[in-house]
Amino acid sequence: MVKFEEAHARLFKNVFVCKRCKSKQKSTMQRVLQGKILCKKCGGKAFRTLRKAK
Ligand SMILES: [Zn+2]
């Protein structure tokens, strides 16, 4: 199960989706939480993880 979790983290943890325009941004959780990430499309600061996109 450890292997699965590692793969899961690689796939999802560093990708975030802009809440405004839904474009994907690659970044780390830390940078997002610190508000250092700006959406390239709309300049928004609100992001969610890719997992909740369904
Ligand atoms: Zn955006």
mmCIF file of the protein (N, C-alpha, C, O) and its ligand, coordinates in Angstrom:
data_MODEL
# 
_entry.id   MODEL 
# 
loop_
_entity.id 
_entity.type 
_entity.pdbx_number_of_molecules 
1 polymer     1 
2 non-polymer 1 
# 
_entity_poly.entity_id                      1 
_entity_poly.type                           'polypeptide(L)' 
_entity_poly.nstd_linkage                   no 
_entity_poly.nstd_monomer                   no 
_entity_poly.pdbx_seq_one_letter_code       MVKFEEAHARLFKNVFVCKRCKSKQKSTMQRVLQGKILCKKCGGKAFRTLRKAK 
_entity_poly.pdbx_seq_one_letter_code_can   MVKFEEAHARLFKNVFVCKRCKSKQKSTMQRVLQGKILCKKCGGKAFRTLRKAK 
_entity_poly.pdbx_strand_id                 A 
# 
loop_
_entity_poly_seq.entity_id 
_entity_poly_seq.num 
_entity_poly_seq.mon_id 
_entity_poly_seq.hetero 
1 1  MET n 
1 2  VAL n 
1 3  LYS n 
1 4  PHE n 
1 5  GLU n 
1 6  GLU n 
1 7  ALA n 
1 8  HIS n 
1 9  ALA n 
1 10 ARG n 
1 11 LEU n 
1 12 PHE n 
1 13 LYS n 
1 14 ASN n 
1 15 VAL n 
1 16 PHE n 
1 17 VAL n 
1 18 CYS n 
1 19 LYS n 
1 20 ARG n 
1 21 CYS n 
1 22 LYS n 
1 23 SER n 
1 24 LYS n 
1 25 GLN n 
1 26 LYS n 
1 27 SER n 
1 28 THR n 
1 29 MET n 
1 30 GLN n 
1 31 ARG n 
1 32 VAL n 
1 33 LEU n 
1 34 GLN n 
1 35 GLY n 
1 36 LYS n 
1 37 ILE n 
1 38 LEU n 
1 39 CYS n 
1 40 LYS n 
1 41 LYS n 
1 42 CYS n 
1 43 GLY n 
1 44 GLY n 
1 45 LYS n 
1 46 ALA n 
1 47 PHE n 
1 48 ARG n 
1 49 THR n 
1 50 LEU n 
1 51 ARG n 
1 52 LYS n 
1 53 ALA n 
1 54 LYS n 
# 
loop_
_struct_asym.id 
_struct_asym.entity_id 
A 1 
B 2 
# 
loop_
_chem_comp.id 
_chem_comp.type 
_chem_comp.mon_nstd_flag 
ALA 'L-peptide linking' y 
ARG 'L-peptide linking' y 
ASN 'L-peptide linking' y 
CYS 'L-peptide linking' y 
GLN 'L-peptide linking' y 
GLU 'L-peptide linking' y 
GLY 'peptide linking'   y 
HIS 'L-peptide linking' y 
ILE 'L-peptide linking' y 
LEU 'L-peptide linking' y 
LYS 'L-peptide linking' y 
MET 'L-peptide linking' y 
PHE 'L-peptide linking' y 
SER 'L-peptide linking' y 
THR 'L-peptide linking' y 
VAL 'L-peptide linking' y 
ZN  non-polymer         . 
# 
_pdbx_entity_nonpoly.entity_id   2 
_pdbx_entity_nonpoly.name        ? 
_pdbx_entity_nonpoly.comp_id     ZN 
# 
_pdbx_nonpoly_scheme.asym_id         B 
_pdbx_nonpoly_scheme.entity_id       2 
_pdbx_nonpoly_scheme.mon_id          ZN 
_pdbx_nonpoly_scheme.ndb_seq_num     1 
_pdbx_nonpoly_scheme.pdb_seq_num     101 
_pdbx_nonpoly_scheme.auth_seq_num    101 
_pdbx_nonpoly_scheme.pdb_mon_id      ZN 
_pdbx_nonpoly_scheme.auth_mon_id     ZN 
_pdbx_nonpoly_scheme.pdb_strand_id   A 
_pdbx_nonpoly_scheme.pdb_ins_code    . 
# 
loop_
_atom_site.group_PDB 
_atom_site.id 
_atom_site.type_symbol 
_atom_site.label_atom_id 
_atom_site.label_alt_id 
_atom_site.label_comp_id 
_atom_site.label_asym_id 
_atom_site.label_entity_id 
_atom_site.label_seq_id 
_atom_site.pdbx_PDB_ins_code 
_atom_site.Cartn_x 
_atom_site.Cartn_y 
_atom_site.Cartn_z 
_atom_site.occupancy 
_atom_site.B_iso_or_equiv 
_atom_site.pdbx_formal_charge 
_atom_site.auth_seq_id 
_atom_site.auth_comp_id 
_atom_site.auth_asym_id 
_atom_site.auth_atom_id 
_atom_site.pdbx_PDB_model_num 
ATOM   1   N  N  . MET A 1 1  ? 0.814   -1.211 0.000   1.00 0.00 ? 1   MET A N  1 
ATOM   2   C  CA . MET A 1 1  ? 0.000   0.000  0.000   1.00 0.00 ? 1   MET A CA 1 
ATOM   3   C  C  . MET A 1 1  ? 0.846   1.259  0.000   1.00 0.00 ? 1   MET A C  1 
ATOM   4   O  O  . MET A 1 1  ? 0.407   2.323  -0.437  1.00 0.00 ? 1   MET A O  1 
ATOM   5   N  N  . VAL A 1 2  ? 2.076   1.119  0.501   1.00 0.00 ? 2   VAL A N  1 
ATOM   6   C  CA . VAL A 1 2  ? 2.955   2.295  0.521   1.00 0.00 ? 2   VAL A CA 1 
ATOM   7   C  C  . VAL A 1 2  ? 3.228   2.771  -0.905  1.00 0.00 ? 2   VAL A C  1 
ATOM   8   O  O  . VAL A 1 2  ? 3.228   3.967  -1.194  1.00 0.00 ? 2   VAL A O  1 
ATOM   9   N  N  . LYS A 1 3  ? 3.459   1.807  -1.775  1.00 0.00 ? 3   LYS A N  1 
ATOM   10  C  CA . LYS A 1 3  ? 3.737   2.161  -3.163  1.00 0.00 ? 3   LYS A CA 1 
ATOM   11  C  C  . LYS A 1 3  ? 2.570   2.914  -3.783  1.00 0.00 ? 3   LYS A C  1 
ATOM   12  O  O  . LYS A 1 3  ? 2.751   3.887  -4.514  1.00 0.00 ? 3   LYS A O  1 
ATOM   13  N  N  . PHE A 1 4  ? 1.394   2.450  -3.480  1.00 0.00 ? 4   PHE A N  1 
ATOM   14  C  CA . PHE A 1 4  ? 0.205   3.111  -4.034  1.00 0.00 ? 4   PHE A CA 1 
ATOM   15  C  C  . PHE A 1 4  ? 0.118   4.556  -3.566  1.00 0.00 ? 4   PHE A C  1 
ATOM   16  O  O  . PHE A 1 4  ? -0.173  5.458  -4.353  1.00 0.00 ? 4   PHE A O  1 
ATOM   17  N  N  . GLU A 1 5  ? 0.371   4.766  -2.294  1.00 0.00 ? 5   GLU A N  1 
ATOM   18  C  CA . GLU A 1 5  ? 0.280   6.126  -1.760  1.00 0.00 ? 5   GLU A CA 1 
ATOM   19  C  C  . GLU A 1 5  ? 1.313   7.043  -2.386  1.00 0.00 ? 5   GLU A C  1 
ATOM   20  O  O  . GLU A 1 5  ? 1.039   8.216  -2.639  1.00 0.00 ? 5   GLU A O  1 
ATOM   21  N  N  . GLU A 1 6  ? 2.487   6.516  -2.633  1.00 0.00 ? 6   GLU A N  1 
ATOM   22  C  CA . GLU A 1 6  ? 3.518   7.331  -3.268  1.00 0.00 ? 6   GLU A CA 1 
ATOM   23  C  C  . GLU A 1 6  ? 3.094   7.749  -4.670  1.00 0.00 ? 6   GLU A C  1 
ATOM   24  O  O  . GLU A 1 6  ? 3.249   8.905  -5.064  1.00 0.00 ? 6   GLU A O  1 
ATOM   25  N  N  . ALA A 1 7  ? 2.558   6.794  -5.408  1.00 0.00 ? 7   ALA A N  1 
ATOM   26  C  CA . ALA A 1 7  ? 2.123   7.094  -6.764  1.00 0.00 ? 7   ALA A CA 1 
ATOM   27  C  C  . ALA A 1 7  ? 0.979   8.098  -6.739  1.00 0.00 ? 7   ALA A C  1 
ATOM   28  O  O  . ALA A 1 7  ? 0.920   9.006  -7.568  1.00 0.00 ? 7   ALA A O  1 
ATOM   29  N  N  . HIS A 1 8  ? 0.095   7.931  -5.807  1.00 0.00 ? 8   HIS A N  1 
ATOM   30  C  CA . HIS A 1 8  ? -1.043  8.835  -5.659  1.00 0.00 ? 8   HIS A CA 1 
ATOM   31  C  C  . HIS A 1 8  ? -0.561  10.249 -5.392  1.00 0.00 ? 8   HIS A C  1 
ATOM   32  O  O  . HIS A 1 8  ? -1.053  11.209 -5.985  1.00 0.00 ? 8   HIS A O  1 
ATOM   33  N  N  . ALA A 1 9  ? 0.393   10.366 -4.504  1.00 0.00 ? 9   ALA A N  1 
ATOM   34  C  CA . ALA A 1 9  ? 0.920   11.677 -4.153  1.00 0.00 ? 9   ALA A CA 1 
ATOM   35  C  C  . ALA A 1 9  ? 1.568   12.336 -5.365  1.00 0.00 ? 9   ALA A C  1 
ATOM   36  O  O  . ALA A 1 9  ? 1.398   13.531 -5.606  1.00 0.00 ? 9   ALA A O  1 
ATOM   37  N  N  . ARG A 1 10 ? 2.306   11.541 -6.116  1.00 0.00 ? 10  ARG A N  1 
ATOM   38  C  CA . ARG A 1 10 ? 2.985   12.089 -7.291  1.00 0.00 ? 10  ARG A CA 1 
ATOM   39  C  C  . ARG A 1 10 ? 1.962   12.595 -8.307  1.00 0.00 ? 10  ARG A C  1 
ATOM   40  O  O  . ARG A 1 10 ? 2.174   13.610 -8.971  1.00 0.00 ? 10  ARG A O  1 
ATOM   41  N  N  . LEU A 1 11 ? 0.862   11.877 -8.413  1.00 0.00 ? 11  LEU A N  1 
ATOM   42  C  CA . LEU A 1 11 ? -0.130  12.238 -9.419  1.00 0.00 ? 11  LEU A CA 1 
ATOM   43  C  C  . LEU A 1 11 ? -0.960  13.448 -9.015  1.00 0.00 ? 11  LEU A C  1 
ATOM   44  O  O  . LEU A 1 11 ? -1.311  14.272 -9.860  1.00 0.00 ? 11  LEU A O  1 
ATOM   45  N  N  . PHE A 1 12 ? -1.273  13.559 -7.735  1.00 0.00 ? 12  PHE A N  1 
ATOM   46  C  CA . PHE A 1 12 ? -2.284  14.538 -7.348  1.00 0.00 ? 12  PHE A CA 1 
ATOM   47  C  C  . PHE A 1 12 ? -1.791  15.666 -6.454  1.00 0.00 ? 12  PHE A C  1 
ATOM   48  O  O  . PHE A 1 12 ? -2.342  16.766 -6.492  1.00 0.00 ? 12  PHE A O  1 
ATOM   49  N  N  . LYS A 1 13 ? -0.784  15.419 -5.668  1.00 0.00 ? 13  LYS A N  1 
ATOM   50  C  CA . LYS A 1 13 ? -0.488  16.390 -4.617  1.00 0.00 ? 13  LYS A CA 1 
ATOM   51  C  C  . LYS A 1 13 ? 0.074   17.697 -5.136  1.00 0.00 ? 13  LYS A C  1 
ATOM   52  O  O  . LYS A 1 13 ? -0.103  18.742 -4.510  1.00 0.00 ? 13  LYS A O  1 
ATOM   53  N  N  . ASN A 1 14 ? 0.744   17.649 -6.265  1.00 0.00 ? 14  ASN A N  1 
ATOM   54  C  CA . ASN A 1 14 ? 1.386   18.881 -6.725  1.00 0.00 ? 14  ASN A CA 1 
ATOM   55  C  C  . ASN A 1 14 ? 0.662   19.532 -7.885  1.00 0.00 ? 14  ASN A C  1 
ATOM   56  O  O  . ASN A 1 14 ? 1.227   20.353 -8.607  1.00 0.00 ? 14  ASN A O  1 
ATOM   57  N  N  . VAL A 1 15 ? -0.585  19.159 -8.056  1.00 0.00 ? 15  VAL A N  1 
ATOM   58  C  CA . VAL A 1 15 ? -1.370  19.800 -9.109  1.00 0.00 ? 15  VAL A CA 1 
ATOM   59  C  C  . VAL A 1 15 ? -2.598  20.453 -8.482  1.00 0.00 ? 15  VAL A C  1 
ATOM   60  O  O  . VAL A 1 15 ? -3.318  19.825 -7.706  1.00 0.00 ? 15  VAL A O  1 
ATOM   61  N  N  . PHE A 1 16 ? -2.824  21.697 -8.818  1.00 0.00 ? 16  PHE A N  1 
ATOM   62  C  CA . PHE A 1 16 ? -3.949  22.424 -8.250  1.00 0.00 ? 16  PHE A CA 1 
ATOM   63  C  C  . PHE A 1 16 ? -4.769  23.047 -9.361  1.00 0.00 ? 16  PHE A C  1 
ATOM   64  O  O  . PHE A 1 16 ? -4.265  23.357 -10.441 1.00 0.00 ? 16  PHE A O  1 
ATOM   65  N  N  . VAL A 1 17 ? -6.047  23.221 -9.064  1.00 0.00 ? 17  VAL A N  1 
ATOM   66  C  CA . VAL A 1 17 ? -6.950  23.752 -10.076 1.00 0.00 ? 17  VAL A CA 1 
ATOM   67  C  C  . VAL A 1 17 ? -7.487  25.097 -9.614  1.00 0.00 ? 17  VAL A C  1 
ATOM   68  O  O  . VAL A 1 17 ? -7.957  25.237 -8.485  1.00 0.00 ? 17  VAL A O  1 
ATOM   69  N  N  . CYS A 1 18 ? -7.413  26.072 -10.488 1.00 0.00 ? 18  CYS A N  1 
ATOM   70  C  CA . CYS A 1 18 ? -7.920  27.398 -10.169 1.00 0.00 ? 18  CYS A CA 1 
ATOM   71  C  C  . CYS A 1 18 ? -9.435  27.332 -9.966  1.00 0.00 ? 18  CYS A C  1 
ATOM   72  O  O  . CYS A 1 18 ? -10.156 26.753 -10.779 1.00 0.00 ? 18  CYS A O  1 
ATOM   73  N  N  . LYS A 1 19 ? -9.899  27.922 -8.886  1.00 0.00 ? 19  LYS A N  1 
ATOM   74  C  CA . LYS A 1 19 ? -11.333 27.879 -8.616  1.00 0.00 ? 19  LYS A CA 1 
ATOM   75  C  C  . LYS A 1 19 ? -12.116 28.778 -9.568  1.00 0.00 ? 19  LYS A C  1 
ATOM   76  O  O  . LYS A 1 19 ? -13.313 28.573 -9.771  1.00 0.00 ? 19  LYS A O  1 
ATOM   77  N  N  . ARG A 1 20 ? -11.458 29.757 -10.143 1.00 0.00 ? 20  ARG A N  1 
ATOM   78  C  CA . ARG A 1 20 ? -12.164 30.705 -11.002 1.00 0.00 ? 20  ARG A CA 1 
ATOM   79  C  C  . ARG A 1 20 ? -12.262 30.211 -12.437 1.00 0.00 ? 20  ARG A C  1 
ATOM   80  O  O  . ARG A 1 20 ? -13.345 30.188 -13.020 1.00 0.00 ? 20  ARG A O  1 
ATOM   81  N  N  . CYS A 1 21 ? -11.115 29.813 -13.010 1.00 0.00 ? 21  CYS A N  1 
ATOM   82  C  CA . CYS A 1 21 ? -11.126 29.466 -14.428 1.00 0.00 ? 21  CYS A CA 1 
ATOM   83  C  C  . CYS A 1 21 ? -10.815 27.997 -14.655 1.00 0.00 ? 21  CYS A C  1 
ATOM   84  O  O  . CYS A 1 21 ? -10.820 27.523 -15.791 1.00 0.00 ? 21  CYS A O  1 
ATOM   85  N  N  . LYS A 1 22 ? -10.544 27.277 -13.576 1.00 0.00 ? 22  LYS A N  1 
ATOM   86  C  CA . LYS A 1 22 ? -10.356 25.827 -13.643 1.00 0.00 ? 22  LYS A CA 1 
ATOM   87  C  C  . LYS A 1 22 ? -9.144  25.394 -14.456 1.00 0.00 ? 22  LYS A C  1 
ATOM   88  O  O  . LYS A 1 22 ? -9.101  24.269 -14.955 1.00 0.00 ? 22  LYS A O  1 
ATOM   89  N  N  . SER A 1 23 ? -8.180  26.259 -14.589 1.00 0.00 ? 23  SER A N  1 
ATOM   90  C  CA . SER A 1 23 ? -6.947  25.839 -15.252 1.00 0.00 ? 23  SER A CA 1 
ATOM   91  C  C  . SER A 1 23 ? -6.032  25.185 -14.217 1.00 0.00 ? 23  SER A C  1 
ATOM   92  O  O  . SER A 1 23 ? -6.058  25.531 -13.036 1.00 0.00 ? 23  SER A O  1 
ATOM   93  N  N  . LYS A 1 24 ? -5.234  24.244 -14.682 1.00 0.00 ? 24  LYS A N  1 
ATOM   94  C  CA . LYS A 1 24 ? -4.380  23.500 -13.769 1.00 0.00 ? 24  LYS A CA 1 
ATOM   95  C  C  . LYS A 1 24 ? -3.041  24.200 -13.579 1.00 0.00 ? 24  LYS A C  1 
ATOM   96  O  O  . LYS A 1 24 ? -2.469  24.757 -14.517 1.00 0.00 ? 24  LYS A O  1 
ATOM   97  N  N  . GLN A 1 25 ? -2.561  24.156 -12.354 1.00 0.00 ? 25  GLN A N  1 
ATOM   98  C  CA . GLN A 1 25 ? -1.265  24.724 -12.043 1.00 0.00 ? 25  GLN A CA 1 
ATOM   99  C  C  . GLN A 1 25 ? -0.455  23.680 -11.292 1.00 0.00 ? 25  GLN A C  1 
ATOM   100 O  O  . GLN A 1 25 ? -0.959  23.043 -10.367 1.00 0.00 ? 25  GLN A O  1 
ATOM   101 N  N  . LYS A 1 26 ? 0.787   23.506 -11.686 1.00 0.00 ? 26  LYS A N  1 
ATOM   102 C  CA . LYS A 1 26 ? 1.661   22.622 -10.930 1.00 0.00 ? 26  LYS A CA 1 
ATOM   103 C  C  . LYS A 1 26 ? 2.365   23.422 -9.851  1.00 0.00 ? 26  LYS A C  1 
ATOM   104 O  O  . LYS A 1 26 ? 2.996   24.442 -10.129 1.00 0.00 ? 26  LYS A O  1 
ATOM   105 N  N  . SER A 1 27 ? 2.254   22.958 -8.635  1.00 0.00 ? 27  SER A N  1 
ATOM   106 C  CA . SER A 1 27 ? 2.932   23.628 -7.542  1.00 0.00 ? 27  SER A CA 1 
ATOM   107 C  C  . SER A 1 27 ? 2.951   22.722 -6.323  1.00 0.00 ? 27  SER A C  1 
ATOM   108 O  O  . SER A 1 27 ? 2.415   21.614 -6.347  1.00 0.00 ? 27  SER A O  1 
ATOM   109 N  N  . THR A 1 28 ? 3.562   23.197 -5.276  1.00 0.00 ? 28  THR A N  1 
ATOM   110 C  CA . THR A 1 28 ? 3.550   22.421 -4.044  1.00 0.00 ? 28  THR A CA 1 
ATOM   111 C  C  . THR A 1 28 ? 2.456   22.933 -3.119  1.00 0.00 ? 28  THR A C  1 
ATOM   112 O  O  . THR A 1 28 ? 2.039   24.089 -3.205  1.00 0.00 ? 28  THR A O  1 
ATOM   113 N  N  . MET A 1 29 ? 2.006   22.070 -2.249  1.00 0.00 ? 29  MET A N  1 
ATOM   114 C  CA . MET A 1 29 ? 0.979   22.431 -1.289  1.00 0.00 ? 29  MET A CA 1 
ATOM   115 C  C  . MET A 1 29 ? 1.404   23.645 -0.463  1.00 0.00 ? 29  MET A C  1 
ATOM   116 O  O  . MET A 1 29 ? 0.593   24.526 -0.180  1.00 0.00 ? 29  MET A O  1 
ATOM   117 N  N  . GLN A 1 30 ? 2.656   23.682 -0.087  1.00 0.00 ? 30  GLN A N  1 
ATOM   118 C  CA . GLN A 1 30 ? 3.154   24.785 0.733   1.00 0.00 ? 30  GLN A CA 1 
ATOM   119 C  C  . GLN A 1 30 ? 2.994   26.126 0.050   1.00 0.00 ? 30  GLN A C  1 
ATOM   120 O  O  . GLN A 1 30 ? 2.516   27.091 0.647   1.00 0.00 ? 30  GLN A O  1 
ATOM   121 N  N  . ARG A 1 31 ? 3.396   26.176 -1.195  1.00 0.00 ? 31  ARG A N  1 
ATOM   122 C  CA . ARG A 1 31 ? 3.330   27.453 -1.916  1.00 0.00 ? 31  ARG A CA 1 
ATOM   123 C  C  . ARG A 1 31 ? 1.886   27.905 -2.089  1.00 0.00 ? 31  ARG A C  1 
ATOM   124 O  O  . ARG A 1 31 ? 1.594   29.097 -1.997  1.00 0.00 ? 31  ARG A O  1 
ATOM   125 N  N  . VAL A 1 32 ? 0.995   26.977 -2.334  1.00 0.00 ? 32  VAL A N  1 
ATOM   126 C  CA . VAL A 1 32 ? -0.411  27.334 -2.481  1.00 0.00 ? 32  VAL A CA 1 
ATOM   127 C  C  . VAL A 1 32 ? -0.957  27.899 -1.169  1.00 0.00 ? 32  VAL A C  1 
ATOM   128 O  O  . VAL A 1 32 ? -1.646  28.919 -1.154  1.00 0.00 ? 32  VAL A O  1 
ATOM   129 N  N  . LEU A 1 33 ? -0.637  27.220 -0.077  1.00 0.00 ? 33  LEU A N  1 
ATOM   130 C  CA . LEU A 1 33 ? -1.151  27.656 1.218   1.00 0.00 ? 33  LEU A CA 1 
ATOM   131 C  C  . LEU A 1 33 ? -0.585  29.022 1.610   1.00 0.00 ? 33  LEU A C  1 
ATOM   132 O  O  . LEU A 1 33 ? -1.232  29.792 2.319   1.00 0.00 ? 33  LEU A O  1 
ATOM   133 N  N  . GLN A 1 34 ? 0.607   29.307 1.149   1.00 0.00 ? 34  GLN A N  1 
ATOM   134 C  CA . GLN A 1 34 ? 1.213   30.597 1.473   1.00 0.00 ? 34  GLN A CA 1 
ATOM   135 C  C  . GLN A 1 34 ? 0.736   31.698 0.535   1.00 0.00 ? 34  GLN A C  1 
ATOM   136 O  O  . GLN A 1 34 ? 1.115   32.858 0.700   1.00 0.00 ? 34  GLN A O  1 
ATOM   137 N  N  . GLY A 1 35 ? -0.082  31.352 -0.435  1.00 0.00 ? 35  GLY A N  1 
ATOM   138 C  CA . GLY A 1 35 ? -0.620  32.353 -1.350  1.00 0.00 ? 35  GLY A CA 1 
ATOM   139 C  C  . GLY A 1 35 ? 0.382   32.845 -2.355  1.00 0.00 ? 35  GLY A C  1 
ATOM   140 O  O  . GLY A 1 35 ? 0.237   33.948 -2.883  1.00 0.00 ? 35  GLY A O  1 
ATOM   141 N  N  . LYS A 1 36 ? 1.393   32.058 -2.631  1.00 0.00 ? 36  LYS A N  1 
ATOM   142 C  CA . LYS A 1 36 ? 2.433   32.505 -3.550  1.00 0.00 ? 36  LYS A CA 1 
ATOM   143 C  C  . LYS A 1 36 ? 2.127   32.147 -4.998  1.00 0.00 ? 36  LYS A C  1 
ATOM   144 O  O  . LYS A 1 36 ? 2.865   32.513 -5.912  1.00 0.00 ? 36  LYS A O  1 
ATOM   145 N  N  . ILE A 1 37 ? 1.044   31.438 -5.188  1.00 0.00 ? 37  ILE A N  1 
ATOM   146 C  CA . ILE A 1 37 ? 0.703   30.981 -6.532  1.00 0.00 ? 37  ILE A CA 1 
ATOM   147 C  C  . ILE A 1 37 ? -0.353  31.883 -7.152  1.00 0.00 ? 37  ILE A C  1 
ATOM   148 O  O  . ILE A 1 37 ? -1.387  32.164 -6.546  1.00 0.00 ? 37  ILE A O  1 
ATOM   149 N  N  . LEU A 1 38 ? -0.078  32.320 -8.347  1.00 0.00 ? 38  LEU A N  1 
ATOM   150 C  CA . LEU A 1 38 ? -1.074  33.080 -9.105  1.00 0.00 ? 38  LEU A CA 1 
ATOM   151 C  C  . LEU A 1 38 ? -1.438  32.286 -10.347 1.00 0.00 ? 38  LEU A C  1 
ATOM   152 O  O  . LEU A 1 38 ? -0.570  31.730 -11.021 1.00 0.00 ? 38  LEU A O  1 
ATOM   153 N  N  . CYS A 1 39 ? -2.716  32.239 -10.638 1.00 0.00 ? 39  CYS A N  1 
ATOM   154 C  CA . CYS A 1 39 ? -3.158  31.558 -11.842 1.00 0.00 ? 39  CYS A CA 1 
ATOM   155 C  C  . CYS A 1 39 ? -2.618  32.279 -13.069 1.00 0.00 ? 39  CYS A C  1 
ATOM   156 O  O  . CYS A 1 39 ? -2.680  33.505 -13.163 1.00 0.00 ? 39  CYS A O  1 
ATOM   157 N  N  . LYS A 1 40 ? -2.086  31.503 -14.008 1.00 0.00 ? 40  LYS A N  1 
ATOM   158 C  CA . LYS A 1 40 ? -1.512  32.123 -15.203 1.00 0.00 ? 40  LYS A CA 1 
ATOM   159 C  C  . LYS A 1 40 ? -2.587  32.716 -16.089 1.00 0.00 ? 40  LYS A C  1 
ATOM   160 O  O  . LYS A 1 40 ? -2.339  33.673 -16.822 1.00 0.00 ? 40  LYS A O  1 
ATOM   161 N  N  . LYS A 1 41 ? -3.768  32.157 -16.023 1.00 0.00 ? 41  LYS A N  1 
ATOM   162 C  CA . LYS A 1 41 ? -4.849  32.623 -16.890 1.00 0.00 ? 41  LYS A CA 1 
ATOM   163 C  C  . LYS A 1 41 ? -5.562  33.846 -16.328 1.00 0.00 ? 41  LYS A C  1 
ATOM   164 O  O  . LYS A 1 41 ? -5.662  34.878 -16.992 1.00 0.00 ? 41  LYS A O  1 
ATOM   165 N  N  . CYS A 1 42 ? -6.058  33.721 -15.092 1.00 0.00 ? 42  CYS A N  1 
ATOM   166 C  CA . CYS A 1 42 ? -6.923  34.769 -14.564 1.00 0.00 ? 42  CYS A CA 1 
ATOM   167 C  C  . CYS A 1 42 ? -6.291  35.516 -13.394 1.00 0.00 ? 42  CYS A C  1 
ATOM   168 O  O  . CYS A 1 42 ? -6.866  36.490 -12.908 1.00 0.00 ? 42  CYS A O  1 
ATOM   169 N  N  . GLY A 1 43 ? -5.134  35.086 -12.939 1.00 0.00 ? 43  GLY A N  1 
ATOM   170 C  CA . GLY A 1 43 ? -4.486  35.790 -11.843 1.00 0.00 ? 43  GLY A CA 1 
ATOM   171 C  C  . GLY A 1 43 ? -5.089  35.498 -10.487 1.00 0.00 ? 43  GLY A C  1 
ATOM   172 O  O  . GLY A 1 43 ? -4.754  36.151 -9.498  1.00 0.00 ? 43  GLY A O  1 
ATOM   173 N  N  . GLY A 1 44 ? -5.982  34.512 -10.434 1.00 0.00 ? 44  GLY A N  1 
ATOM   174 C  CA . GLY A 1 44 ? -6.640  34.192 -9.168  1.00 0.00 ? 44  GLY A CA 1 
ATOM   175 C  C  . GLY A 1 44 ? -5.723  33.492 -8.189  1.00 0.00 ? 44  GLY A C  1 
ATOM   176 O  O  . GLY A 1 44 ? -4.749  32.847 -8.578  1.00 0.00 ? 44  GLY A O  1 
ATOM   177 N  N  . LYS A 1 45 ? -6.043  33.625 -6.929  1.00 0.00 ? 45  LYS A N  1 
ATOM   178 C  CA . LYS A 1 45 ? -5.224  32.994 -5.897  1.00 0.00 ? 45  LYS A CA 1 
ATOM   179 C  C  . LYS A 1 45 ? -5.904  31.788 -5.276  1.00 0.00 ? 45  LYS A C  1 
ATOM   180 O  O  . LYS A 1 45 ? -5.306  31.093 -4.454  1.00 0.00 ? 45  LYS A O  1 
ATOM   181 N  N  . ALA A 1 46 ? -7.136  31.535 -5.657  1.00 0.00 ? 46  ALA A N  1 
ATOM   182 C  CA . ALA A 1 46 ? -7.879  30.440 -5.034  1.00 0.00 ? 46  ALA A CA 1 
ATOM   183 C  C  . ALA A 1 46 ? -7.667  29.156 -5.822  1.00 0.00 ? 46  ALA A C  1 
ATOM   184 O  O  . ALA A 1 46 ? -7.987  29.071 -7.007  1.00 0.00 ? 46  ALA A O  1 
ATOM   185 N  N  . PHE A 1 47 ? -7.120  28.162 -5.136  1.00 0.00 ? 47  PHE A N  1 
ATOM   186 C  CA . PHE A 1 47 ? -6.881  26.876 -5.780  1.00 0.00 ? 47  PHE A CA 1 
ATOM   187 C  C  . PHE A 1 47 ? -7.443  25.749 -4.940  1.00 0.00 ? 47  PHE A C  1 
ATOM   188 O  O  . PHE A 1 47 ? -7.566  25.853 -3.720  1.00 0.00 ? 47  PHE A O  1 
ATOM   189 N  N  . ARG A 1 48 ? -7.775  24.690 -5.613  1.00 0.00 ? 48  ARG A N  1 
ATOM   190 C  CA . ARG A 1 48 ? -8.134  23.472 -4.893  1.00 0.00 ? 48  ARG A CA 1 
ATOM   191 C  C  . ARG A 1 48 ? -7.307  22.336 -5.464  1.00 0.00 ? 48  ARG A C  1 
ATOM   192 O  O  . ARG A 1 48 ? -6.686  22.462 -6.520  1.00 0.00 ? 48  ARG A O  1 
ATOM   193 N  N  . THR A 1 49 ? -7.313  21.206 -4.731  1.00 0.00 ? 49  THR A N  1 
ATOM   194 C  CA . THR A 1 49 ? -6.537  20.078 -5.226  1.00 0.00 ? 49  THR A CA 1 
ATOM   195 C  C  . THR A 1 49 ? -7.262  19.436 -6.404  1.00 0.00 ? 49  THR A C  1 
ATOM   196 O  O  . THR A 1 49 ? -8.466  19.610 -6.591  1.00 0.00 ? 49  THR A O  1 
ATOM   197 N  N  . LEU A 1 50 ? -6.511  18.708 -7.170  1.00 0.00 ? 50  LEU A N  1 
ATOM   198 C  CA . LEU A 1 50 ? -7.068  18.087 -8.365  1.00 0.00 ? 50  LEU A CA 1 
ATOM   199 C  C  . LEU A 1 50 ? -8.076  17.008 -8.000  1.00 0.00 ? 50  LEU A C  1 
ATOM   200 O  O  . LEU A 1 50 ? -9.001  16.741 -8.767  1.00 0.00 ? 50  LEU A O  1 
ATOM   201 N  N  . ARG A 1 51 ? -7.912  16.399 -6.865  1.00 0.00 ? 51  ARG A N  1 
ATOM   202 C  CA . ARG A 1 51 ? -8.743  15.267 -6.476  1.00 0.00 ? 51  ARG A CA 1 
ATOM   203 C  C  . ARG A 1 51 ? -10.232 15.647 -6.349  1.00 0.00 ? 51  ARG A C  1 
ATOM   204 O  O  . ARG A 1 51 ? -11.116 14.831 -6.611  1.00 0.00 ? 51  ARG A O  1 
ATOM   205 N  N  . LYS A 1 52 ? -10.486 16.895 -5.944  1.00 0.00 ? 52  LYS A N  1 
ATOM   206 C  CA . LYS A 1 52 ? -11.875 17.288 -5.738  1.00 0.00 ? 52  LYS A CA 1 
ATOM   207 C  C  . LYS A 1 52 ? -12.556 17.717 -7.025  1.00 0.00 ? 52  LYS A C  1 
ATOM   208 O  O  . LYS A 1 52 ? -13.678 18.223 -7.012  1.00 0.00 ? 52  LYS A O  1 
ATOM   209 N  N  . ALA A 1 53 ? -11.865 17.509 -8.132  1.00 0.00 ? 53  ALA A N  1 
ATOM   210 C  CA . ALA A 1 53 ? -12.363 18.049 -9.404  1.00 0.00 ? 53  ALA A CA 1 
ATOM   211 C  C  . ALA A 1 53 ? -13.567 17.278 -9.946  1.00 0.00 ? 53  ALA A C  1 
ATOM   212 O  O  . ALA A 1 53 ? -14.276 17.776 -10.821 1.00 0.00 ? 53  ALA A O  1 
ATOM   213 N  N  . LYS A 1 54 ? -13.800 16.086 -9.442  1.00 0.00 ? 54  LYS A N  1 
ATOM   214 C  CA . LYS A 1 54 ? -14.888 15.263 -9.997  1.00 0.00 ? 54  LYS A CA 1 
ATOM   215 C  C  . LYS A 1 54 ? -16.270 15.883 -9.790  1.00 0.00 ? 54  LYS A C  1 
ATOM   216 O  O  . LYS A 1 54 ? -17.275 15.303 -10.204 1.00 0.00 ? 54  LYS A O  1 
HETATM 217 ZN ZN . ZN  B 2 .  ? -7.566  30.997 -12.984 1.00 0.00 2 101 ZN  A ZN 1 
# 
